[in-house]
Amino acid sequence: MRLLLDLGNTRLKWAWSPGEGLVGAGHATHRNHGLPAALTELLRDSAVPDEVRVANVAGPAAGKLVAEAVFARFGFSPVFARSRAAAYGLKNGYREPAQLGVDRWLAMCAAWRKRPGPLCVVDAGTAVTLDVIAADGTHSGGLIFPGVALMVAALRQETGDLDQFAGPGFSPEMPTICAADRDALGTDTADAIRLGVARACVALVADSLARLNSKAGAAQLVITGGDGAQFARLLDAPAAYDPDLVLEGLALDPACYEVV
């Protein structure tokens, strides 16, 4: 049994891999708070795994905390994944393959293994990443842009009146979005911000998908990440929502990624 940890910018996600599929999935916020208590409890209460694998995009300090906690509990160090040049017929499109965020690479590997063919893989988290895969498995490249929470935070930091009118209880987290919000306009400041930032993100995804389809035929849209389900509701195009795509990639044969 392997323990898989996906250490993102805001959330730490985990799951166990018994060989096929994932079990015991969970998540907790970690940003600026060190290790979340939920991970400490998980490590304390779990049996000793055969291996601990980590996908870390939260920076060296966060990775060090996780590595120290794993070693203190189990007596061995976790392995950290890193993007590589190719795997399973999927070819990394970066000039320097290791510089591609490992979460993006793992999500692409998992999506490609499940749905080989033209793909648009979107991870809607703190930042939103979009990656395009051609029919032959070539990663054409991608986009990175601020997610909903970052856009809201920028508005609140740089525009005093908007923050004032949105109200002290306004949250940067994406609230529930329904299909009717595709065409809705805000009738108060909080709604205008909520709809504006969500639809800005989704519009870029929709535009990228349309451009891909015009060049390569019908591509499958696969969405993951904390805001992924909300994005799917706002898009007119069909989308497969897979919340644990990075963990699924981490569960694959380590030959699909480099270990550091």
Steps between C-alpha positions, in 0.01 A plus 500: 500500500637839398415837651468774238527871587415785262646816653346797318521872565199505730392143566665174589315202355569137579385152414613142536586285201448128557601422141184584306303818566520732798353462850483717810527830314497825697626856496582793728609861462867562574585847368700702753407260777772237482382142497123466532385312809318257273829377353657466843202289606517295179867418549452429871204266455594315182684176458849522355471522119734330257586837354402867517491694174472878486413746224608840630441840336480694828874566520803350677399610851163324482661193350756492780225507764325206339823304459592554865154396619504183290849404618416569865194274480613218272881507515551546126491794261227556243579511129427824316382482141634722222386540141689307238532514121259220408281222640231268364532658156445849647775747405577799722487820293724713724848589375623394847265213597581516873379861512142396424305499828483141619129534577435588135710209377333247730153627408585467131641149549187387681267665246692357204498149645122514545407696187770478230434752226486878467465641851465831678591446866405776744600515866288767671674576826669804654646549153325354198709296260392388156693246294436379148585149381485410130362174366850349477575574866706813443454761772462819296552726803270677740383809680517614863276773637363610838214300646186642655643557848808680364291727279274592790802560725652734240177699476473530876862608536508758222145643498378638832143573397439155355616338821282738703188436295552126479466488877729369776357151472575463129712190446758456225406134476275413210140453624251266341456570130200384300434478126289818513815694594629456143293803394439676832618848594568610855250727673729575793878531527561158651300331223669706230842394628396138544358471150769712339801306621339159451389575147835658413672173587244290320503723191872439454446126533215511247704710255799266525279196446333660196839579347620146565188352344536716189851362445486142626136398492292418805720497810391362834493754782613360836478721809648446845580721800303656783295730273471246222141396562392865496682563174325204341161650587584826325634346180277432203731223383480150652769442757614206708562602860763289672585646844794270577682507167838600650481223760402254228811599308712464812366146543630397157824313445784728617653454155256769382674762713843563645557453871707746700 
